[in-house]
Amino acid sequence: MCGIVAYIGRSEAAPILLDGLRRLEYRGYDSAGLVLSHEGNLQIRKSVGRIQNLAELLGKSPVQGHRGISHTRWATHGAVTDINAHPHTDQSGHLVLVHNGVIENYLTLREEMEREGHIFHSQTDTEVLAHLMGKHLSELGDVTADHLVEAVRRSLREVQGTYGIAVMHRDVPDFIIGARRGSPLVLGIGRDENFLASDVAAVVNHTRDVVYLNDFEIVLLRPDTFQIQSLSGDGRDYEVSTVDFEAEETSKGEYPHFMLKEIFEQSSTVRDAMRGRLSLEEATAKLGGLNMTPSQLREVERIVLIGCGTAYHAALIGEYLMETLACLPTEVEVASEFRYRNTPMDKYTLTFVLSQSGETADTLAALRESQRKGHRTLGICNNVASTIARESDGGVYMHAGPEIGVAATKSFTSQVTILTLLSLLMGRIRNLSSSDGLRIIEELEQLPEKISRVLQMNPHLPDVAKKYAEAHGMLFMGRQFQYSVAIEAALKLKEISYMFCSGYPSAELKHGVIALVNSETPSVVIAPHDALFEKNASNIQEVRARKGPVIGVGTEGHAELEKITDDVLWVPDAPDYLMPILTVIPLQLLAYHIAVTRGCDVDKPRNLAKSVTVE
């Protein structure tokens, strides 16, 4: 979840590193730091807080050099302090390291080295790794590039856990080492310069030629060359990829926040998720990336969908979609639980893992566990070069473009759209007629325009947000497809406003939730004009009878909902299986406007970071 940027070349490194850190700040913003090598000296600067704090420190205490490594932190081991900020040095102070991941056996290693006389200054696992590398380097004798590489190799064989690292040494000029296991690391290839980063967003302003490192690979960087090796020292084949988005896509443009920009992009991203994947001729979806023939898909008797957070909520909608459109038994698993429980799965089970980044640690571990047990496991992710994309047996890309806001928005609707396409495909193979398929395709093709309407049809939404912004908590309720929207909307609001929120199936209100209802606690009831509207209306009346304010989310022009609620957010009419993509959008905006009213930083909410690459 932390961000790493390293540079070696002919230019001044500090501005390049700072620019890269700003582009990776969504990965962590507890503290930041960098180190540059200049005229045989290491210049280290660290600062608690946002990247801007580090920039201000550099304004007062500038650094020089053409080689450097940097880091923006999301704290795991140790409090948020200058001392715990990266980079960290070894015992000599000459080897310096930045690290993303968790060294699980750090305490044992630390205690061993303390008995040998090592003195540690931080509470981090990263400093332990730096000391371990320095220890092995001292055992090898002279400080050379070859010895430094060997010390890194020996240390990485000794540690347990995950890492993405960048290492350099004062006495080995024009040389940086990178390595990864479980935490993403990408090499950026320039002209007489090279880069390392946790994400291509940090380097796309300088180069679009990149190599995505695999687990247990080490990269050796010099200004004009690089080598990729295995942990054992063998050379590795690699593929140079071209980044498929521009640097401008990682900027806010005319919007005040990335989150708002990404909410308003959803008409386009949903269209892109469907582009080229609907066949009128065959009345079905075409998803060649699954790497499965129709006969193989026909043999599937059970689907398991796996995800974390927002991806898990999208998967819950996928369960309803698959069972509704394809009559195919479907289960949803939280990735962190799946890997540790013995889920009964027979040979006719097909597994999907969902992750926007394609690097989510728990989801990646679930993918590997499913494959270890012999199950075909497919991915739904947004990053075509991610670990999940490379290790899965096939899958579907979201094509949503970079999502920078920590609170996921457009990735949710893109995932639900792809799950709808999958359900259409499986339904046509199993039970849906051609006319059924054509009707679903017609509705899907209207979806982007309806999303555009949602984004324009609630001009009163900021006023609704201000009305409830000081509430201590909020309840969200919905039925069937809308239950998953309720829990996703609750997550969005709690993530960015720090308000206590929780989502429930509407009918669960009377089974305990109603104890929370009072005049100070608004309830959001997602009640489109469908077969279950009267049931939702009864729940609304139960809340109102206890003086609870009610915000309704309903079908445009439905007068009955307007009569029984205090405020209404409208969406266009759509079939129940597509309605979640519409109803979630005004609730994303509600969360956004409440958080802004409360003075919260919606793009960088406290304690959170995007792309959770630690367990």
SVG drawing of the C-alpha trace seen along z (x, -y; Angstrom):
<svg xmlns="http://www.w3.org/2000/svg" viewBox="-48 -27 85 59">
<polyline fill="none" stroke="black" stroke-width="0.4" points="0.0,0.0 3.0,-2.3 4.5,-4.0 8.1,-3.6 9.8,-5.8 13.4,-5.5 15.5,-7.3 18.9,-6.9 20.0,-9.0 21.4,-12.3 18.7,-14.6 18.3,-16.0 16.5,-13.2 14.6,-15.2 12.0,-16.8 11.4,-13.5 11.0,-11.6 8.6,-14.3 6.5,-14.2 6.3,-10.4 5.4,-10.5 2.6,-12.9 1.2,-10.6 1.4,-7.6 0.1,-9.5 -3.2,-7.5 -1.1,-4.5 -0.2,-6.0 0.2,-9.5 1.2,-9.0 4.7,-10.2 7.2,-10.5 10.9,-10.6 13.7,-10.3 17.5,-9.9 19.8,-11.1 23.5,-10.3 25.7,-13.2 29.6,-13.4 29.9,-10.3 27.3,-11.4 23.7,-10.3 21.2,-13.1 18.1,-11.9 15.0,-13.9 11.8,-12.7 8.5,-14.3 5.3,-13.2 2.2,-13.9 1.5,-14.6 4.0,-14.9 3.6,-18.6 5.3,-18.6 8.3,-16.8 8.3,-19.3 8.4,-22.2 11.2,-20.5 13.2,-20.2 12.6,-23.9 14.3,-24.7 16.9,-21.9 17.5,-21.1 19.2,-18.0 21.2,-17.3 22.0,-14.2 21.2,-12.1 20.4,-8.9 17.7,-8.5 15.0,-6.4 11.8,-7.7 8.7,-6.5 5.3,-7.5 4.1,-5.5 0.9,-3.8 2.0,-2.7 2.0,1.0 4.8,1.4 5.4,-1.6 3.6,-4.9 3.5,-7.7 6.7,-9.5 9.8,-11.0 11.9,-8.2 9.6,-5.5 9.3,-7.1 11.4,-5.6 14.2,-5.5 15.9,-3.4 19.6,-2.7 21.7,0.2 24.0,0.2 26.7,-1.6 24.4,-4.3 25.7,-3.7 23.1,-1.3 19.7,-2.8 16.4,-1.1 12.7,-1.8 10.1,1.0 6.5,1.8 5.1,4.9 5.5,6.8 8.5,8.7 6.7,11.3 9.8,12.6 11.3,9.2 11.1,9.5 13.2,12.7 15.7,11.1 15.8,7.9 16.5,9.8 19.3,11.8 21.0,8.7 20.5,6.8 22.4,9.6 25.2,9.0 25.3,5.3 23.0,3.7 21.2,0.6 17.8,-0.1 16.2,-3.6 12.7,-2.8 9.9,-0.3 9.7,0.7 10.2,4.1 12.0,2.2 14.9,1.1 15.4,4.7 15.7,5.6 18.2,2.8 20.3,4.0 20.2,7.6 21.4,6.5 24.2,4.4 25.2,7.4 25.5,9.7 27.4,7.1 30.0,6.7 30.5,10.4 31.4,10.3 34.3,7.9 34.8,5.0 31.7,3.0 31.2,3.6 28.2,3.9 28.4,7.6 28.7,7.9 25.8,5.6 23.6,7.7 24.7,10.9 23.9,9.3 20.4,8.4 19.9,11.9 21.0,13.5 18.7,11.2 15.7,11.8 16.1,15.6 16.1,15.2 13.0,13.1 9.4,14.2 6.6,12.0 6.2,9.6 8.3,6.9 8.8,4.4 12.1,2.7 14.6,0.2 18.2,0.3 21.3,-1.7 24.7,-2.2 26.8,-5.3 29.9,-3.5 28.4,-1.9 27.8,-4.8 25.4,-4.8 23.6,-1.7 20.2,-0.9 18.7,2.6 15.0,3.4 13.2,6.6 9.7,7.8 7.7,10.5 4.0,9.9 4.2,6.1 4.1,4.6 7.2,3.1 7.6,1.8 10.7,0.8 10.5,-2.3 12.9,-2.4 14.1,-5.8 16.9,-7.2 20.1,-7.3 17.8,-7.0 15.8,-4.3 13.0,-4.3 11.4,-2.0 8.0,-2.5 5.1,-0.7 2.8,-1.9 3.2,-3.1 1.4,-6.3 4.7,-7.5 6.7,-7.1 4.3,-7.7 5.2,-11.4 8.8,-10.3 8.4,-7.0 5.7,-4.7 8.1,-1.7 7.9,0.5 8.7,4.0 6.4,5.4 8.6,7.4 7.4,10.9 7.7,12.3 11.3,13.3 12.9,11.1 15.7,8.6 16.4,5.7 19.8,4.0 19.7,0.4 22.4,-1.8 21.7,-5.0 21.9,-3.4 21.4,0.3 19.4,2.7 19.4,6.5 16.6,8.6 17.6,11.7 16.0,14.4 16.6,14.5 19.2,17.2 21.0,15.0 19.9,16.5 19.0,14.2 15.3,13.8 13.4,13.1 11.2,10.1 8.7,8.3 8.7,4.5 5.1,3.2 3.7,-0.1 1.6,-2.0 -1.9,-2.5 -2.9,-5.7 -1.5,-9.3 -0.2,-11.2 -3.2,-13.5 -5.5,-10.7 -3.9,-10.7 -4.8,-14.4 -8.0,-15.9 -8.6,-18.2 -11.4,-20.6 -12.7,-18.7 -11.8,-19.6 -11.3,-15.9 -10.4,-12.7 -13.4,-11.0 -15.8,-13.5 -14.0,-13.2 -14.3,-9.4 -17.9,-9.5 -18.6,-11.6 -16.6,-9.3 -18.9,-6.3 -21.0,-6.9 -17.8,-6.4 -16.3,-3.6 -19.4,-1.5 -19.6,-2.0 -15.9,-1.0 -16.5,2.1 -19.1,3.2 -17.3,2.0 -16.9,4.8 -18.4,7.4 -22.0,7.5 -23.1,9.6 -26.5,8.8 -26.0,11.6 -25.7,14.2 -27.7,12.3 -25.0,12.8 -21.8,11.4 -18.4,12.2 -15.7,12.6 -12.7,14.2 -10.4,13.5 -12.0,16.2 -10.0,18.7 -12.9,21.2 -15.0,22.7 -18.8,22.7 -18.7,26.4 -16.4,25.8 -18.6,23.0 -21.6,25.3 -20.0,27.8 -19.8,25.2 -22.3,26.0 -21.3,23.5 -19.7,20.1 -17.6,18.7 -16.9,14.9 -14.1,13.6 -13.2,10.0 -12.5,7.5 -14.3,4.3 -16.0,2.7 -15.1,5.6 -16.8,8.0 -20.0,5.8 -19.9,5.9 -19.6,9.7 -22.7,9.8 -24.6,8.2 -22.9,10.7 -24.5,13.5 -28.0,12.1 -27.1,11.6 -25.8,15.0 -28.7,16.8 -31.3,14.5 -30.1,14.5 -28.3,17.9 -30.0,20.0 -26.5,20.9 -25.7,21.4 -23.3,18.7 -21.5,18.0 -19.5,15.0 -16.5,15.2 -14.4,12.6 -10.9,13.1 -9.2,13.1 -11.6,15.7 -11.5,18.0 -7.8,18.6 -8.1,19.9 -11.2,22.0 -11.8,25.3 -14.5,24.3 -16.1,27.4 -15.6,27.0 -16.0,29.7 -14.5,30.0 -17.5,28.2 -16.8,25.0 -15.5,21.9 -13.9,19.2 -13.6,15.5 -11.4,13.1 -12.3,9.3 -9.7,6.6 -9.5,3.1 -5.7,3.0 -5.0,6.7 -2.6,6.6 -4.9,6.9 -2.9,9.2 -5.8,11.2 -7.4,11.6 -4.2,12.7 -3.7,15.3 -7.2,16.5 -6.5,16.9 -3.4,19.0 -5.3,21.1 -8.0,21.8 -5.5,22.7 -3.5,24.8 -6.7,26.9 -7.0,27.4 -9.8,25.0 -9.9,22.8 -9.7,19.3 -10.3,16.2 -9.7,12.5 -11.8,9.3 -9.4,6.4 -8.5,3.0 -4.7,3.3 -3.8,5.4 -0.3,5.9 -1.2,6.7 -0.2,9.9 -3.7,11.2 -4.0,10.5 -0.8,12.4 -1.4,15.3 -5.1,16.0 -6.2,18.6 -8.0,15.9 -10.4,13.1 -12.0,9.8 -10.4,6.4 -12.5,3.4 -10.9,0.8 -11.9,-1.9 -8.7,-3.9 -6.7,-4.9 -8.7,-5.1 -6.9,-7.5 -9.5,-8.3 -9.1,-5.9 -12.9,-5.4 -13.7,-3.2 -16.5,-4.4 -16.1,-3.8 -14.4,-0.4 -17.6,0.7 -19.9,0.0 -17.4,1.4 -17.2,4.7 -21.0,4.9 -21.2,4.3 -18.8,7.1 -20.6,9.4 -23.8,8.6 -22.0,9.6 -20.8,12.8 -24.3,13.6 -25.7,12.9 -23.1,15.2 -23.8,18.0 -27.5,17.5 -27.5,17.8 -25.5,21.0 -27.9,22.4 -31.4,21.1 -32.0,17.7 -33.6,17.5 -32.3,15.4 -35.1,12.8 -34.2,12.7 -30.6,12.0 -31.5,9.3 -33.7,7.6 -30.9,7.6 -28.4,6.2 -30.9,3.4 -31.1,2.4 -27.3,2.6 -26.8,0.3 -29.1,-2.3 -27.2,-2.2 -24.4,-4.9 -27.1,-7.4 -29.1,-6.7 -25.9,-7.1 -25.5,-10.5 -29.0,-11.4 -28.5,-10.3 -25.5,-12.6 -27.7,-15.6 -31.1,-14.8 -30.5,-15.5 -29.4,-19.2 -30.8,-19.3 -28.3,-16.6 -25.7,-19.0 -28.6,-20.5 -29.6,-17.0 -26.0,-16.3 -25.8,-19.6 -29.1,-18.7 -27.7,-15.5 -24.0,-16.2 -23.9,-16.6 -25.6,-13.3 -23.7,-10.9 -24.6,-7.9 -26.7,-6.7 -28.5,-3.5 -28.8,-2.1 -31.4,0.4 -32.4,2.2 -33.8,5.5 -32.4,8.1 -30.1,6.4 -30.3,3.2 -29.1,4.8 -25.6,4.9 -25.9,1.2 -26.9,0.4 -23.7,1.9 -21.6,0.3 -23.2,-3.1 -22.6,-2.7 -18.9,-1.9 -18.5,-4.9 -19.9,-7.3 -18.0,-5.8 -14.7,-5.8 -14.7,-9.4 -16.8,-11.2 -15.9,-9.1 -19.6,-8.8 -20.8,-5.5 -22.8,-3.8 -24.1,-0.4 -26.1,1.4 -28.8,4.0 -31.5,5.9 -34.6,3.8 -36.5,6.6 -33.9,7.0 -35.0,3.6 -37.4,5.3 -34.8,7.9 -32.7,5.5 -31.7,2.6 -34.8,0.7 -33.3,0.1 -30.9,-2.4 -33.7,-4.5 -34.3,-7.9 -34.8,-11.5 -31.1,-12.1 -30.3,-9.0 -31.3,-9.3 -32.1,-6.1 -31.5,-5.7 -33.9,-3.3 -33.2,-2.2 -36.7,-1.6 -37.1,-1.6 -40.5,-1.0 -40.3,2.7 -42.1,5.8 -40.8,5.2 -41.6,1.5 -44.6,2.1 -42.3,4.1 -39.8,1.3 -42.6,-1.2 -43.7,0.7 -40.1,0.4 -40.1,-3.3 -43.3,-3.7 -41.7,-1.8 -38.8,-4.2 -41.1,-7.3 -43.3,-6.0 -40.2,-6.3 -39.4,-9.8 -36.5,-8.7 -35.7,-10.9 -35.8,-9.0 -33.9,-9.6 -35.4,-7.6 -33.7,-6.5 -36.3,-5.7 -37.5,-5.5 -38.0,-8.9 -41.5,-10.3 -42.7,-7.8 -45.0,-10.0 -45.8,-7.4 -42.1,-7.3 -42.0,-11.1 -45.0,-11.1 -43.5,-8.9 -39.9,-10.2 -38.2,-13.4 -36.0,-13.6 -35.7,-11.6 -32.8,-11.0 -34.1,-9.9 -32.8,-7.5 -34.2,-6.6 -36.3,-3.4 -34.4,-0.2 -34.7,3.5 -34.0,4.7 -30.8,6.4 -29.3,3.1 -30.8,0.8 -27.8,1.2 -25.5,-0.6 -27.9,-3.5 -28.9,-3.7 -25.3,-3.6 -24.4,-6.8 -26.5,-9.3 -25.3,-7.6 -21.7,-8.0 -22.5,-11.7 -24.3,-11.9 -21.2,-10.5 -19.0,-12.9 -21.0,-16.0 -21.4,-15.0 -17.7,-14.5 -16.9,-17.8 -19.4,-19.6 -17.7,-18.0 -14.3,-19.3 -12.9,-15.8 -10.2,-15.0 -12.3,-12.7 -9.3,-11.6 -7.1,-10.8 -9.3,-9.6 -7.6,-8.9 -6.0,-5.5 -6.8,-4.3 -4.8,-3.8 -5.6,-2.3 -4.4,1.1 -4.1,3.1 -0.9,5.1 -0.5,6.3 -2.5,8.8"/>
</svg>
